[in-house]
Amino acid sequence: MLFNLTEEHLMIQKAARDFANDVLKPGVIERDEHQKFPTEEIKQMGELGFLGMMVNPKYGGGGMDCISYVLAMEEISKIDASCSVVMSVNNSLVCWGIETFGTEEQKQKYLPRLATGQIIGAFCLSEPEAGSDATSQKTSAIDKGDHYLLNGTKNWITNGSTASVYLVIAQTHAELGHKGINALIVEKDMPGFVVGPKENKLGIRGSDTHSLMFDNVKVPKENRIGEDGFGFKFAMQTLTGGRIGIASQALGIASGAYELALAYSKERKAFGKPINQHQAIQFKLADMATQIEAARLLCLKAAWLKDKHLDYGTASAMAKVFASKVAMDTTIEAVQVHGGYGFVKEYHVERLMRDAKITQIYEGTTEVQKIVISRALLK
């Protein structure tokens, strides 16, 4: 097994790290405080190629591998998880979903703008009564011959009001259950499409999270992804790759908190010496570093399997379960290492702790990931 990164990987990692520190960090506390979407920052991310990293260059993307994506996601997430979730959704769910399963016309129409950040996308699966149970879709897409008539509500949608393209999962043939579900490309300006109020969240507060309502939205038949009834499989296969993105986000949150705690432990003195000379702090740092390294290896393994076109479903679930737990554990300990200062916004770790929690919930809860893993073990 080879663990060394290529020169290209290291260049991408450094570019992401420099961008995160130079561009994202200066305004991250203010964006969190005021729930401000990072419009200019996301635009710059698109210009640098971070929003379409794995998209084929013929559609305007970077043509990079999934390992590059993991490396960049970690670096961006160390500083601003609100920006990295936009990056994750656009790369893992929207661009990958359209490029992998869309028609050539769909790819030509949407990918060049999505991959370069001219527009961003959203993935719409969750509903008030269909979160972890994705088969219970109430949003309907009634077949009207040359178009679908879309009605229903989606909630917890990342990029809810800022996206231009939405991948909407909806039920067409209720009698067929999950085999009657379709995936539709919906554009923001389609009549009957309404964006609800912005959610006031614990973490990733700069991220744009909304409910969406569809009232007799006319969606052309050519906007369906895949064959009739392919929607549920599309959603599940797309989310399998999405887990790698969120696992990498969790990894970044954890490693960002660890780096802050390590630096602070060298500066802060107690009982006449730096606190990193006390065994209680040393053991905390040792545990953090070990768990982060293990999470990183799980993320990279899942990415490597995906790059090799091997089955990565179980690996991505394992990476997300473990990395999200490491994110929670590490950020809590980072606050503890900082003591009272850890409770103060200017030291960043309290925000990372708040951001960490969502990685155990979205794109498949920890409990759902354990179902995925156990099914693979017991089949």
MARLUM-335689 format. One record per residue (C-alpha): residue in one letter; y, x, z. Coordinates in steps of 0.05 Angstrom, whole numbers, padded with zeros to 5 digits, always signed. Example, Ala and Ser with C-alpha at 12.3 -4.5 7.8 and 13.67 -1.06 7.14 Angstrom:
A-00090+00246+00156
S-00021+00273+00143
END
This chain:
M+00000+00000+00000
L+00069+00026-00019
F+00127+00010+00029
N+00182+00050-00005
L+00237+00012-00042
T+00257+00031-00113
E+00325+00060-00129
E+00345-00007-00159
H+00324-00043-00096
L+00366+00004-00054
M+00426-00006-00099
I+00420-00082-00094
Q+00412-00078-00019
K+00474-00034-00013
A+00515-00079-00059
A+00498-00140-00016
R+00512-00102+00049
D+00580-00078+00024
F+00600-00146-00001
A+00579-00179+00065
N+00618-00130+00107
D+00679-00123+00062
V+00688-00194+00037
L+00649-00243+00081
K+00660-00213+00151
P+00736-00216+00155
G+00739-00293+00151
V+00671-00313+00178
I+00694-00334+00247
E+00750-00377+00219
R+00705-00410+00169
D+00655-00426+00224
E+00710-00452+00270
H+00741-00498+00218
Q+00677-00516+00180
K+00710-00486+00118
F+00667-00479+00056
P+00672-00408+00028
T+00695-00428-00041
E+00725-00361-00063
E+00670-00321-00030
I+00616-00361-00066
K+00653-00352-00132
Q+00652-00276-00121
M+00578-00279-00104
G+00566-00313-00171
E+00607-00260-00207
L+00566-00205-00174
G+00501-00239-00195
F+00477-00262-00126
L+00470-00336-00146
G+00421-00326-00204
M+00385-00263-00184
M+00316-00281-00212
V+00340-00321-00272
N+00322-00292-00340
P+00381-00253-00370
K+00379-00296-00432
Y+00403-00353-00388
G+00457-00310-00354
G+00416-00287-00294
G+00399-00219-00266
G+00325-00218-00283
M+00310-00187-00216
D+00247-00191-00175
C+00237-00232-00112
I+00237-00169-00069
S+00309-00156-00092
Y+00326-00227-00072
V+00296-00218-00002
L+00336-00154+00008
A+00401-00186-00013
M+00389-00249+00028
E+00378-00207+00090
E+00443-00169+00082
I+00485-00231+00067
S+00453-00268+00125
K+00469-00213+00175
I+00542-00232+00167
D+00547-00304+00142
A+00488-00352+00140
S+00532-00407+00112
C+00540-00365+00049
S+00468-00344+00047
V+00442-00416+00049
V+00484-00431-00013
M+00453-00369-00045
S+00383-00391-00024
V+00389-00462-00050
N+00419-00441-00116
N+00368-00385-00128
S+00303-00411-00098
L+00308-00485-00109
V+00356-00503-00165
C+00354-00445-00213
W+00280-00430-00202
G+00262-00504-00207
I+00298-00514-00273
E+00275-00448-00304
T+00202-00457-00284
F+00193-00531-00299
G+00252-00552-00342
T+00256-00562-00417
E+00290-00510-00460
E+00348-00558-00469
Q+00355-00565-00393
K+00353-00490-00384
Q+00406-00478-00437
K+00451-00533-00410
Y+00450-00515-00336
L+00424-00445-00321
P+00480-00402-00351
R+00532-00436-00307
L+00488-00440-00245
A+00466-00367-00250
T+00537-00341-00255
G+00567-00386-00202
Q+00611-00426-00249
I+00578-00485-00216
I+00528-00491-00158
G+00469-00536-00148
A+00437-00579-00093
F+00366-00600-00079
C+00358-00672-00055
L+00293-00689-00021
S+00306-00711+00051
E+00322-00783+00067
P+00336-00822+00131
E+00262-00840+00134
A+00232-00783+00093
G+00242-00715+00123
S+00178-00678+00138
D+00140-00736+00106
A+00165-00724+00036
T+00117-00775+00006
S+00156-00833+00036
Q+00212-00833-00014
K+00255-00895-00012
T+00304-00872-00065
S+00282-00907-00129
A+00288-00887-00202
I+00270-00949-00243
D+00249-00935-00314
K+00295-00971-00362
G+00268-00942-00427
D+00318-00888-00447
H+00344-00878-00376
Y+00329-00886-00302
L+00369-00929-00255
L+00376-00889-00190
N+00388-00923-00122
G+00382-00897-00052
T+00407-00847+00000
K+00394-00773+00011
N+00415-00736+00074
W+00424-00665+00101
I+00441-00641+00031
T+00466-00570+00027
N+00524-00562-00022
G+00531-00637-00017
S+00603-00644-00041
T+00612-00576-00075
A+00553-00578-00123
S+00559-00602-00194
V+00484-00608-00208
Y+00435-00644-00162
L+00359-00644-00167
V+00341-00712-00139
I+00270-00732-00119
A+00259-00807-00127
Q+00203-00859-00131
T+00190-00891-00198
H+00121-00922-00189
A+00114-00943-00116
E+00043-00967-00126
L+00022-00896-00143
G+00050-00865-00079
H+00068-00792-00086
K+00040-00791-00157
G+00094-00839-00178
I+00153-00794-00157
N+00200-00762-00207
A+00251-00705-00205
L+00317-00719-00239
I+00377-00676-00256
V+00438-00715-00233
E+00509-00693-00249
K+00565-00705-00199
D+00609-00745-00246
M+00556-00797-00262
P+00583-00867-00244
G+00554-00895-00179
F+00544-00827-00146
V+00580-00825-00079
V+00585-00766-00030
G+00585-00787+00043
P+00622-00754+00102
K+00610-00681+00119
E+00562-00669+00177
N+00591-00636+00240
K+00537-00585+00254
L+00515-00537+00309
G+00508-00478+00262
I+00519-00457+00189
R+00585-00494+00198
G+00615-00465+00135
S+00559-00495+00095
D+00574-00561+00060
T+00524-00613+00087
H+00530-00686+00067
S+00493-00751+00056
L+00491-00775-00016
M+00489-00847-00041
F+00465-00871-00109
D+00485-00940-00131
N+00456-00958-00199
V+00467-00887-00225
K+00446-00884-00298
V+00406-00820-00309
P+00385-00803-00381
K+00310-00796-00391
E+00321-00725-00417
N+00344-00706-00347
R+00274-00716-00318
I+00239-00651-00300
G+00167-00649-00323
E+00122-00706-00340
D+00127-00775-00310
G+00101-00772-00238
F+00110-00696-00232
G+00166-00701-00181
F+00127-00691-00117
K+00089-00631-00143
F+00156-00603-00168
A+00187-00611-00099
M+00128-00579-00063
Q+00121-00520-00110
T+00196-00508-00109
L+00200-00510-00034
T+00142-00460-00029
G+00188-00408-00060
G+00247-00434-00021
R+00212-00415+00043
I+00218-00342+00023
G+00293-00351+00019
I+00299-00384+00087
A+00251-00334+00118
S+00296-00279+00091
Q+00357-00315+00119
A+00324-00318+00187
L+00307-00244+00181
G+00380-00228+00165
I+00406-00269+00224
A+00358-00232+00270
S+00373-00163+00243
G+00448-00176+00245
A+00444-00197+00318
Y+00400-00136+00334
E+00449-00088+00302
L+00507-00118+00342
A+00467-00114+00406
L+00447-00042+00393
A+00518-00020+00379
Y+00545-00057+00440
S+00492-00026+00485
K+00518+00043+00467
E+00589+00025+00484
R+00582-00018+00547
K+00574+00019+00612
A+00544-00007+00677
F+00527+00030+00740
G+00558+00093+00712
K+00522+00098+00645
P+00514+00062+00579
I+00471+00000+00586
N+00422+00026+00534
Q+00402+00077+00586
H+00375+00022+00630
Q+00302+00005+00618
A+00315-00070+00619
I+00360-00064+00558
Q+00315-00012+00524
F+00256-00059+00527
K+00297-00116+00498
L+00319-00072+00440
A+00247-00048+00429
D+00221-00119+00426
M+00276-00140+00378
A+00264-00082+00331
T+00189-00092+00330
Q+00192-00166+00317
I+00245-00157+00262
E+00203-00105+00227
A+00142-00151+00229
A+00184-00208+00201
R+00211-00163+00146
L+00141-00143+00125
L+00119-00216+00122
C+00179-00234+00078
L+00167-00175+00032
K+00093-00191+00026
A+00108-00263+00005
A+00159-00237-00045
W+00110-00185-00072
L+00057-00238-00082
K+00107-00282-00118
D+00128-00224-00163
K+00054-00211-00180
H+00043-00285-00196
L-00008-00290-00141
D-00016-00348-00091
Y+00041-00339-00042
G+00041-00408-00009
T+00008-00387+00057
A+00047-00322+00059
S+00114-00357+00050
A+00096-00407+00105
M+00076-00351+00152
A+00140-00313+00137
K+00183-00374+00151
V+00147-00392+00216
F+00151-00322+00244
A+00219-00301+00219
S+00253-00364+00243
K+00223-00354+00313
V+00245-00282+00312
A+00315-00305+00293
M+00318-00351+00353
D+00288-00301+00402
T+00330-00242+00378
T+00397-00279+00377
I+00385-00306+00447
E+00370-00235+00472
A+00430-00207+00434
V+00475-00255+00471
Q+00442-00233+00536
V+00453-00159+00520
H+00527-00174+00509
G+00531-00210+00576
G+00594-00252+00582
Y+00621-00224+00517
G+00562-00254+00481
F+00591-00322+00497
V+00656-00304+00462
K+00665-00319+00388
E+00697-00253+00368
Y+00632-00216+00383
H+00594-00256+00330
V+00527-00262+00367
E+00539-00333+00393
R+00549-00356+00321
L+00486-00322+00298
M+00448-00356+00355
R+00474-00424+00332
D+00458-00408+00259
A+00387-00386+00276
K+00363-00455+00298
I+00367-00488+00230
T+00318-00438+00200
Q+00263-00472+00242
I+00282-00540+00213
Y+00304-00541+00140
E+00261-00530+00079
G+00201-00549+00121
T+00200-00549+00197
T+00159-00499+00236
E+00109-00555+00250
V+00101-00569+00175
Q+00092-00495+00161
K+00036-00493+00212
I+00002-00551+00176
V+00007-00512+00111
I-00022-00450+00143
S-00079-00486+00180
R-00099-00524+00117
A-00105-00458+00080
L-00147-00428+00136
L-00194-00488+00142
K-00205-00506+00069
END
